[in-house]
């Protein structure tokens, strides 16, 4: 191809030169051909990119198509039920609810219901009345002196740095209007989070916002922010679903001067938070750290977030809780399907326990140790609809955190560029030009409506199941496709005995 490019290119250049010399036409084409030949020559001489070396100039189309591959996939290839991690139907649902427009769908389901993997709700022939009031849950165990009444659905951990300042402000203003909390993520509590909405301040292994000069935990700096009135709860991040056992990642392209100052790090460098905490290293230390933070925050709810891996380690934490008689007020369970702006593929695809078995395990373990009534369970991981909320509650959760659903409400199109600083909608970028596309006043309304309409849908499903309260929900209201196989075998046996007519 390289040889053909130069043969055809030089031939075209000679012909165009002759036309221009004798007839004074083709000057523009001559300039274009000159540029293409020079670019092609440079491509064929470089040693870094084999595609460009073998296919001068034309090789750029490969990079163009690679760049727009997610959009091509979304707009021209995938079906409404296909897209990953969220299908077109799921994204459309989030957009419609955020815009507060009709979110009904026509012509019946597009799913194949006659499969063993199908899941659905057993509705009641006598539905309950739909509760128009959105559900709330009181968080605060026996050691908490400032309990907090939280919404059933809240904004999951997303840091400033991972998200833009406009996105953070819109989320918090939406949380203010909807009266639900906004988790800061491990990047620290910033001015952009402080728009009046309730805050859950997440303390990660980097201790951003409460960090001493050596990168360790600073109790004094922690106390200053923990006692702000908008900070309602504090969450210790042990691990997250997208990269359990791996510290947070802030790519250098997104680590601006502003973010570096907030976090106390060097700007324009990739920030890798440590995989583990320096303030403690075992279950005993974790429980002692919980007690320390509760004291420094004057009794606010303290909890921790984790993705379940080695189950015996969680059991050791439960044992230590009982030994010290010190209870976290909540435990946030993240599933391995959780999202993040930047994660190594091996961790995202192959480490950690998915949300459903993790929720079941945590709930049953707390019950087995006799401490379930003292601790709230918050779940996080692909919570995007009323159905997913109801299912999480049935599996043991008291409350739900949602990240990517709220990102959709901000305008995210699942372009899969969160880690490149080139998010086209201004949600997950620090590029000022792209950020301007996200108008805070408009998007904060969409955050509010997404929350309101999603919880209303959960209330409608609850009523359809004949239940009046989320405390009445258990796994018995759900059915699976493999149950239908049993019914088919029961009522339509494979071998029918012939019936002789008399």
Backbone torsions as a table, in degrees:
resi	resn	phi	psi	omega
1	UNK	NA	-35.1	178.6
2	UNK	-61.1	-44.2	-179.5
3	UNK	-65.5	-43.6	178.9
4	UNK	-61.6	-40.2	-179.7
5	UNK	-58.6	-47.1	-176.6
6	UNK	-73.8	-36.8	177.8
7	UNK	-62.0	-51.0	-179.3
8	UNK	-67.9	-39.5	-178.2
9	UNK	-65.5	-45.7	-179.2
10	UNK	-68.4	-38.3	177.0
11	UNK	-60.3	-47.6	179.4
12	UNK	-63.5	-36.5	180.0
13	UNK	-65.5	-42.8	179.9
14	UNK	-64.6	-46.4	-180.0
15	UNK	-60.3	-45.0	-179.6
16	UNK	-65.8	-37.0	178.4
17	UNK	-63.4	-42.8	179.1
18	UNK	-62.4	-44.5	179.1
19	UNK	-60.5	-41.1	-179.0
20	UNK	-71.0	-39.5	-176.3
21	UNK	-67.6	-41.6	-174.7
22	UNK	-93.2	-31.1	-174.1
23	UNK	-119.1	-1.8	177.4
24	UNK	59.4	38.2	176.2
25	UNK	-128.5	156.3	175.1
26	UNK	87.5	20.2	-178.9
27	UNK	-61.9	-44.8	-178.1
28	UNK	-61.3	-45.1	179.6
29	UNK	-63.7	-36.2	179.2
30	UNK	-63.0	-42.3	178.1
31	UNK	-63.3	-45.1	-179.5
32	UNK	-61.4	-45.5	-179.6
33	UNK	-63.7	-37.4	178.6
34	UNK	-62.0	-45.4	-179.7
35	UNK	-63.3	-43.9	-178.4
36	UNK	-64.1	-39.5	179.4
37	UNK	-66.8	-40.2	178.4
38	UNK	-65.8	-43.1	177.6
39	UNK	-63.3	-43.9	179.4
40	UNK	-61.6	-39.6	178.0
41	UNK	-62.8	-43.9	178.2
42	UNK	-63.4	-40.2	178.1
43	UNK	-61.2	-44.0	-175.4
44	UNK	-72.1	-19.6	-178.1
45	UNK	-94.9	-19.4	-179.6
46	UNK	-76.5	158.7	-174.6
47	UNK	-114.9	2.3	-171.8
48	UNK	-86.7	-38.8	-174.4
49	UNK	-118.1	111.6	-178.0
50	UNK	-64.2	-38.1	-178.8
51	UNK	-60.7	-47.1	-179.5
52	UNK	-69.0	-33.0	179.6
53	UNK	-67.1	-39.1	-178.7
54	UNK	-86.4	-26.8	-178.5
55	UNK	-129.1	73.2	-177.4
56	UNK	-54.5	136.9	179.6
57	UNK	67.3	-54.3	-178.3
58	UNK	-62.2	-26.3	179.0
59	UNK	-61.5	-22.3	178.7
60	UNK	-64.8	-26.9	178.8
61	UNK	-63.1	-31.9	177.8
62	UNK	-60.1	-45.0	-179.1
63	UNK	-70.4	-33.3	176.8
64	UNK	-63.5	-48.7	-178.6
65	UNK	-66.6	-35.5	177.1
66	UNK	-63.7	-38.8	-178.2
67	UNK	-65.9	-39.3	-177.3
68	UNK	-99.6	13.5	-178.0
69	UNK	-57.0	-44.3	179.2
70	UNK	-59.2	-39.4	180.0
71	UNK	-68.6	-41.8	176.8
72	UNK	-59.9	-44.3	179.1
73	UNK	-59.0	-47.4	-176.7
74	UNK	-67.4	-47.7	-168.5
75	UNK	-85.5	-25.6	-171.8
76	UNK	-122.7	-19.7	-171.5
77	UNK	-113.1	-54.3	-171.9
78	UNK	-68.8	146.0	173.4
79	UNK	-81.6	171.4	-175.6
80	UNK	-64.1	-22.3	-177.0
81	UNK	-104.7	7.1	-169.3
82	UNK	-95.1	-45.7	-162.5
83	UNK	-48.5	148.9	179.7
84	UNK	-125.5	143.1	-2.1
85	UNK	-75.8	-11.6	176.9
86	UNK	-124.8	136.7	-178.7
87	UNK	-73.5	166.2	177.2
88	UNK	-59.1	-39.9	179.4
89	UNK	-61.8	-42.3	179.6
90	UNK	-66.6	-41.7	179.0
91	UNK	-65.5	-41.9	179.3
92	UNK	-62.4	-40.5	178.0
93	UNK	-59.1	-45.6	179.6
94	UNK	-63.4	-42.9	179.4
95	UNK	-61.8	-44.6	-177.2
96	UNK	-64.5	-42.6	-180.0
97	UNK	-69.8	-34.8	177.5
98	UNK	-66.7	-34.7	179.6
99	UNK	-84.2	-5.4	179.9
100	UNK	60.5	42.6	177.2
101	UNK	-116.8	173.2	-177.9
102	UNK	-55.8	125.2	-179.2
103	UNK	-114.3	22.0	175.8
104	UNK	-76.5	162.5	178.9
105	UNK	-125.6	145.8	-175.1
106	UNK	-94.5	157.2	161.6
107	UNK	70.7	16.0	175.1
108	UNK	91.8	172.1	-176.4
109	UNK	-68.6	149.1	174.5
110	UNK	-98.6	1.3	-179.5
111	UNK	-86.5	153.3	173.4
112	UNK	-87.7	103.5	-174.5
113	UNK	-79.6	-19.5	-176.4
114	UNK	-89.6	54.2	177.6
115	UNK	-131.8	152.8	-178.4
116	UNK	-66.4	-21.4	-178.7
117	UNK	-83.8	-7.7	-179.3
118	UNK	-62.9	141.4	175.8
119	UNK	-130.9	141.3	179.2
120	UNK	-154.0	172.9	-179.9
121	UNK	-100.2	136.9	174.3
122	UNK	-80.4	101.6	-179.8
123	UNK	-74.7	160.4	176.6
124	UNK	-97.1	143.8	174.7
125	UNK	-67.4	-22.0	-179.9
126	UNK	-120.4	78.3	-175.9
127	UNK	-61.8	155.5	174.7
128	UNK	-83.4	168.1	176.3
129	UNK	-74.7	135.6	179.9
130	UNK	-69.3	127.3	178.5
131	UNK	-81.6	121.4	-179.7
132	UNK	-79.5	-18.0	179.0
133	UNK	-81.5	131.7	-178.5
134	UNK	-77.2	137.9	-172.0
135	UNK	-70.8	147.4	177.0
136	UNK	-133.4	155.5	-177.2
137	UNK	-133.6	133.5	179.2
138	UNK	-84.7	126.2	179.6
139	UNK	-110.2	124.8	-180.0
140	UNK	157.0	111.3	-178.9
141	UNK	-85.7	-165.0	-174.8
142	UNK	-64.5	-23.3	-178.5
143	UNK	-97.2	-1.2	-176.1
144	UNK	-89.6	131.8	178.8
145	UNK	-108.1	-6.1	177.3
146	UNK	-129.5	67.3	-178.5
147	UNK	-62.1	155.9	-175.0
148	UNK	-126.8	131.7	176.0
149	UNK	-88.5	106.9	-173.6
150	UNK	-103.2	154.2	171.9
151	UNK	-70.7	157.2	176.0
152	UNK	-66.2	-27.5	-179.3
153	UNK	-125.4	130.9	-176.4
154	UNK	-140.5	171.4	-179.0
155	UNK	-83.4	123.8	-178.5
156	UNK	-75.6	172.6	-173.2
157	UNK	-65.6	118.3	173.4
158	UNK	-145.3	119.2	-171.9
159	UNK	-81.7	152.0	163.5
160	UNK	-71.1	125.6	-170.3
161	UNK	123.3	-54.9	169.5
162	UNK	-69.4	-47.1	174.4
163	UNK	-101.6	160.5	179.3
164	UNK	-78.0	164.0	178.7
165	UNK	-63.6	-36.0	178.0
166	UNK	-64.9	-40.3	178.8
167	UNK	-64.4	-44.1	179.6
168	UNK	-62.7	-44.0	179.9
169	UNK	-64.3	-41.2	179.4
170	UNK	-64.1	-41.5	177.8
171	UNK	-60.7	-45.4	-176.3
172	UNK	-70.5	-37.5	177.2
173	UNK	-66.3	-36.3	175.0
174	UNK	-65.8	-38.9	177.7
175	UNK	-65.0	-37.4	177.3
176	UNK	-60.8	-48.0	-178.1
177	UNK	-67.8	-37.4	-176.9
178	UNK	-89.3	-6.2	178.5
179	UNK	60.9	49.9	172.4
180	UNK	-133.4	167.4	-172.9
181	UNK	-95.3	161.8	-177.2
182	UNK	-124.4	113.9	179.0
183	UNK	-80.2	129.5	-174.3
184	UNK	-70.0	-21.9	-166.9
185	UNK	75.0	172.7	-172.3
186	UNK	-76.9	-5.2	-178.7
187	UNK	-72.4	-6.5	175.5
188	UNK	104.9	162.6	177.6
189	UNK	-85.4	119.4	-174.8
190	UNK	-119.9	173.1	178.5
191	UNK	-61.8	-27.7	-177.7
192	UNK	-73.9	-24.6	174.5
193	UNK	-77.0	-19.8	-171.3
194	UNK	-95.6	64.5	178.2
195	UNK	-106.2	11.9	177.3
196	UNK	110.4	-16.3	179.8
197	UNK	-78.6	157.4	177.9
198	UNK	-65.8	146.1	-174.3
199	UNK	-124.5	134.4	160.0
200	UNK	-105.2	116.9	-176.3
201	UNK	-90.2	118.3	-179.5
202	UNK	-92.3	130.7	177.6
203	UNK	-106.7	107.8	179.4
204	UNK	-95.0	-173.0	-176.1
205	UNK	-70.7	-18.4	177.2
206	UNK	-84.7	-11.0	179.4
207	UNK	52.4	39.3	-179.1
208	UNK	-65.5	127.2	-176.8
209	UNK	95.3	-16.9	176.2
210	UNK	-142.2	46.5	-170.4
211	UNK	-111.5	135.7	175.7
212	UNK	-85.1	-178.1	-174.8
213	UNK	-65.7	-19.3	-179.9
214	UNK	-101.5	5.4	178.1
215	UNK	90.5	5.5	178.2
216	UNK	-91.3	178.7	-178.5
217	UNK	-75.4	134.1	178.4
218	UNK	-116.5	107.6	-176.6
219	UNK	-62.3	-36.8	-180.0
220	UNK	-64.6	-47.2	178.3
221	UNK	-65.2	-35.5	176.5
222	UNK	-61.6	-47.6	-176.1
223	UNK	-60.8	-35.6	-179.6
224	UNK	-58.5	-45.4	-177.4
225	UNK	-86.4	-33.0	-178.1
226	UNK	-63.6	-26.4	-177.9
227	UNK	-95.2	7.6	171.5
228	UNK	-65.7	141.4	-174.8
229	UNK	-61.8	-29.9	-178.9
230	UNK	-76.2	-17.3	177.1
231	UNK	-81.1	108.9	-175.1
232	UNK	-97.2	-31.5	-179.2
233	UNK	-144.6	157.8	176.6
234	UNK	-123.8	131.7	-177.9
235	UNK	-120.3	123.9	175.5
236	UNK	-87.7	119.6	-179.6
237	UNK	-88.9	113.6	174.0
238	UNK	-88.8	-42.8	179.3
239	UNK	-163.1	162.3	176.5
240	UNK	-128.7	157.0	-170.5
241	UNK	-62.3	-36.1	-175.1
242	UNK	-71.4	-25.8	-179.3
243	UNK	-151.4	61.9	179.2
244	UNK	-62.8	138.0	-178.2
245	UNK	81.5	6.1	-178.8
246	UNK	-130.1	137.7	178.9
247	UNK	-69.3	164.9	177.4
248	UNK	-63.0	153.5	-178.4
249	UNK	-126.5	122.2	171.1
250	UNK	-116.8	107.0	-177.9
251	UNK	-59.0	149.0	-177.3
252	UNK	-56.5	-34.8	-178.5
253	UNK	-63.2	-23.8	-178.3
254	UNK	-102.5	-3.7	-178.5
255	UNK	-90.6	80.4	-177.1
256	UNK	-77.4	173.2	175.8
257	UNK	-57.3	-41.6	-178.3
258	UNK	-63.0	-47.6	-178.3
259	UNK	-68.2	-40.1	178.9
260	UNK	-60.5	-38.7	179.0
261	UNK	-65.9	-41.9	179.4
262	UNK	-64.0	-40.9	-175.0
263	UNK	-88.8	-13.5	-178.6
264	UNK	73.3	42.8	-178.5
265	UNK	-132.8	176.6	178.4
266	UNK	-79.1	132.2	-179.9
267	UNK	-71.3	159.3	174.0
268	UNK	61.2	26.2	174.4
269	UNK	-124.5	149.5	176.0
270	UNK	-70.0	125.2	-177.9
271	UNK	-99.9	115.0	177.1
272	UNK	-108.0	107.6	175.9
273	UNK	-67.3	148.2	179.1
274	UNK	-60.4	149.8	177.4
275	UNK	-64.0	-29.3	-175.9
276	UNK	-131.0	165.7	-179.4
277	UNK	-78.4	146.2	173.7
278	UNK	-91.8	-16.1	-178.6
279	UNK	-78.4	-17.6	177.5
280	UNK	-159.2	162.8	-176.7
281	UNK	-139.3	4.3	179.3
282	UNK	-154.2	-179.9	-177.4
283	UNK	-61.6	-39.9	179.3
284	UNK	-60.7	-46.1	-179.8
285	UNK	-65.3	-37.2	178.6
286	UNK	-61.0	-48.1	-178.5
287	UNK	-65.4	-37.8	176.0
288	UNK	-65.0	-36.1	178.8
289	UNK	-67.3	-38.1	175.7
290	UNK	-58.6	-46.6	179.1
291	UNK	-62.6	-37.9	-179.5
292	UNK	-65.7	-45.5	-179.8
293	UNK	-66.5	-35.9	178.0
294	UNK	-64.5	-39.7	178.2
295	UNK	-66.1	-45.5	-178.1
296	UNK	-67.8	-27.2	-179.7
297	UNK	-95.2	5.6	179.3
298	UNK	60.7	43.5	169.1
299	UNK	88.7	18.4	177.2
300	UNK	-76.0	156.9	-179.6
301	UNK	-60.1	128.7	179.4
302	UNK	-119.9	133.1	177.3
303	UNK	-145.2	-175.4	176.6
304	UNK	-139.1	155.1	-179.5
305	UNK	-115.4	138.7	177.6
306	UNK	-154.9	156.7	166.3
307	UNK	-102.5	129.4	-176.2
308	UNK	-72.0	132.3	174.7
309	UNK	-127.0	-95.8	175.8
310	UNK	-74.1	109.2	-171.5
311	UNK	-64.6	-29.5	-178.2
312	UNK	-64.6	-27.6	179.5
313	UNK	-67.5	-37.6	176.4
314	UNK	-67.7	-37.0	177.3
315	UNK	-64.2	-36.2	176.0
316	UNK	-64.5	-37.7	176.5
317	UNK	-62.0	-43.1	178.7
318	UNK	-62.0	-41.6	177.7
319	UNK	-62.0	-42.4	-178.6
320	UNK	-68.5	-34.3	175.6
321	UNK	-58.2	-42.9	-179.3
322	UNK	-72.5	-37.7	179.9
323	UNK	-62.5	-46.1	-178.1
324	UNK	-84.4	-9.1	-177.1
325	UNK	53.2	43.1	-178.6
326	UNK	-130.7	115.4	-170.6
327	UNK	-108.8	130.3	168.8
328	UNK	-65.3	149.0	-179.6
329	UNK	-79.9	-24.2	177.6
330	UNK	-155.0	157.0	172.9
331	UNK	-128.5	123.4	177.2
332	UNK	-95.3	120.8	-179.2
333	UNK	-102.1	117.6	178.9
334	UNK	-103.8	136.7	177.8
335	UNK	-88.0	157.6	179.6
336	UNK	-62.4	-16.4	178.1
337	UNK	-85.7	4.1	178.3
338	UNK	-61.0	160.7	-175.7
339	UNK	-109.5	167.5	175.5
340	UNK	-161.8	163.0	179.5
341	UNK	-71.4	-28.7	-176.6
342	UNK	-153.9	119.6	178.6
343	UNK	-147.5	142.5	172.2
344	UNK	-60.4	136.8	-174.7
345	UNK	-58.7	-37.7	-179.6
346	UNK	-61.0	-36.5	179.4
347	UNK	-74.9	-42.9	-178.8
348	UNK	-63.6	-36.5	-174.8
349	UNK	-95.0	-23.8	-167.4
350	UNK	-134.3	14.5	-179.7
351	UNK	-129.5	136.7	173.8
352	UNK	99.9	163.0	-178.8
353	UNK	-96.4	134.5	176.6
354	UNK	-59.5	163.1	-171.5
355	UNK	-61.4	-45.1	-173.0
356	UNK	-61.1	-55.8	178.4
357	UNK	-65.0	-30.0	178.9
358	UNK	-65.7	-44.2	178.5
359	UNK	-61.7	-45.4	179.9
360	UNK	-60.6	-44.7	-179.0
361	UNK	-63.6	-48.4	-178.2
362	UNK	-62.6	-44.9	-179.6
363	UNK	-61.6	-48.5	-177.8
364	UNK	-67.5	-34.2	179.4
365	UNK	-67.6	-43.0	177.5
366	UNK	-63.8	-38.8	176.8
367	UNK	-64.1	-43.3	-178.8
368	UNK	-62.2	-35.4	178.6
369	UNK	-84.2	-2.8	176.8
370	UNK	73.9	26.0	-177.1
371	UNK	-123.7	11.0	-177.1
372	UNK	-62.9	-34.1	-176.9
373	UNK	-73.1	-11.0	-178.1
374	UNK	-99.6	-8.6	-172.2
375	UNK	-131.8	130.4	173.9
376	UNK	-85.6	143.9	175.4
377	UNK	-108.0	123.8	175.4
378	UNK	-109.4	132.9	-180.0
379	UNK	-110.6	149.7	-178.8
380	UNK	-144.3	132.7	179.1
381	UNK	142.2	95.2	177.4
382	UNK	59.9	37.2	172.2
383	UNK	-86.1	112.0	-173.5
384	UNK	-137.7	-13.5	-175.2
385	UNK	-138.6	169.0	176.0
386	UNK	-60.4	-35.7	178.9
387	UNK	-63.3	-45.4	-177.9
388	UNK	-66.8	-31.1	175.4
389	UNK	-65.5	-47.9	-177.8
390	UNK	-63.0	-39.3	179.7
391	UNK	-66.5	-41.5	178.2
392	UNK	-60.8	-41.7	178.3
393	UNK	-64.1	-39.8	179.7
394	UNK	-64.1	-30.2	-178.6
395	UNK	-86.4	-4.6	174.4
396	UNK	129.7	-4.7	-177.9
397	UNK	-79.3	148.6	171.5
398	UNK	-94.0	-32.0	-176.7
399	UNK	-145.0	167.8	-179.8
400	UNK	-130.3	144.1	170.0
401	UNK	-111.9	140.3	-178.9
402	UNK	-130.8	130.8	178.1
403	UNK	-109.4	-62.2	-172.2
404	UNK	-69.4	-28.1	174.2
405	UNK	-61.4	-43.3	177.1
406	UNK	-69.4	-30.1	174.2
407	UNK	-63.9	-40.5	175.7
408	UNK	-61.0	-38.6	179.4
409	UNK	-64.1	-26.4	176.5
410	UNK	-80.0	-11.5	179.9
411	UNK	116.2	0.3	178.2
412	UNK	-52.6	135.5	-179.9
413	UNK	-111.3	14.4	-177.6
414	UNK	56.4	47.9	179.2
415	UNK	-76.7	-11.2	177.4
416	UNK	61.2	42.0	177.9
417	UNK	-124.8	23.8	-175.9
418	UNK	-58.5	-31.4	-174.5
419	UNK	-93.6	6.1	-174.7
420	UNK	-109.6	-7.4	-174.6
421	UNK	68.4	19.9	-178.7
422	UNK	-122.2	29.7	178.2
423	UNK	-57.5	119.3	-173.5
424	UNK	-69.5	-17.6	-177.8
425	UNK	-100.8	1.9	177.4
426	UNK	79.0	10.7	-177.9
427	UNK	-82.3	-53.4	-174.0
428	UNK	-114.0	62.7	-179.2
429	UNK	-154.0	157.6	171.7
430	UNK	-111.3	11.0	176.1
431	UNK	-74.3	115.1	-173.8
432	UNK	-60.1	-37.9	-179.2
433	UNK	-64.8	-46.4	178.9
434	UNK	-67.7	-35.3	-179.0
435	UNK	-61.9	-32.2	-177.9
436	UNK	-63.1	-22.6	178.6
437	UNK	-67.8	-18.7	-178.9
438	UNK	-96.6	104.7	-177.7
439	UNK	-88.0	117.1	-171.4
440	UNK	-60.1	-44.9	-176.1
441	UNK	-63.3	-38.2	179.8
442	UNK	-73.6	-46.6	-175.3
443	UNK	-71.1	-29.4	177.7
444	UNK	-64.3	-34.2	175.5
445	UNK	-65.4	-38.6	-180.0
446	UNK	-69.1	-36.1	174.5
447	UNK	-60.5	-45.5	179.3
448	UNK	-59.5	-47.9	-176.2
449	UNK	-71.7	-34.9	176.8
450	UNK	-59.6	-45.5	178.6
451	UNK	-61.9	-50.4	-176.4
452	UNK	-61.7	-48.8	-175.3
453	UNK	-72.4	-31.5	177.2
454	UNK	-68.6	-43.0	178.1
455	UNK	-68.5	-34.7	176.2
456	UNK	-63.4	-39.4	176.3
457	UNK	-62.6	-38.2	176.5
458	UNK	-63.7	-39.5	177.1
459	UNK	-63.7	-38.2	179.1
460	UNK	-66.8	-40.9	177.2
461	UNK	-65.4	-39.3	177.7
462	UNK	-58.6	-46.3	179.9
463	UNK	-65.9	-38.4	179.1
464	UNK	-61.7	-31.1	178.1
465	UNK	-81.3	1.1	178.4
466	UNK	80.5	16.7	-177.7
467	UNK	-104.8	147.6	-179.5
468	UNK	-102.4	-17.5	-177.4
469	UNK	-143.6	150.6	177.6
470	UNK	-68.0	-17.8	175.6
471	UNK	-71.1	-16.1	179.0
472	UNK	-87.9	-5.5	-174.7
473	UNK	-80.5	131.7	169.8
474	UNK	-143.2	179.3	-172.6
475	UNK	-67.8	-13.7	-178.6
476	UNK	-69.1	-15.3	177.8
477	UNK	-82.4	-3.0	-179.1
478	UNK	-105.8	152.8	175.9
479	UNK	-131.7	156.0	179.8
480	UNK	-122.1	157.3	-177.7
481	UNK	-61.9	-29.1	-179.3
482	UNK	-68.0	-18.5	174.0
483	UNK	-67.9	-33.7	-178.5
484	UNK	-67.0	-33.8	178.2
485	UNK	-60.8	-42.0	178.3
486	UNK	-63.2	-42.3	179.2
487	UNK	-64.0	-39.3	178.6
488	UNK	-62.3	-43.0	179.3
489	UNK	-66.1	-32.6	-176.3
490	UNK	-73.3	-45.3	-173.3
491	UNK	-100.1	-19.2	178.5
492	UNK	-130.0	70.4	-177.3
493	UNK	-60.4	150.0	-176.7
494	UNK	-64.0	-36.5	-176.2
495	UNK	-115.1	100.5	179.3
496	UNK	-87.6	130.6	177.4
497	UNK	-72.1	137.6	179.9
498	UNK	-67.9	142.9	-179.4
499	UNK	-108.6	122.9	-179.2
500	UNK	-87.4	125.2	178.1
501	UNK	-81.4	137.9	177.4
502	UNK	-112.3	NA	NA
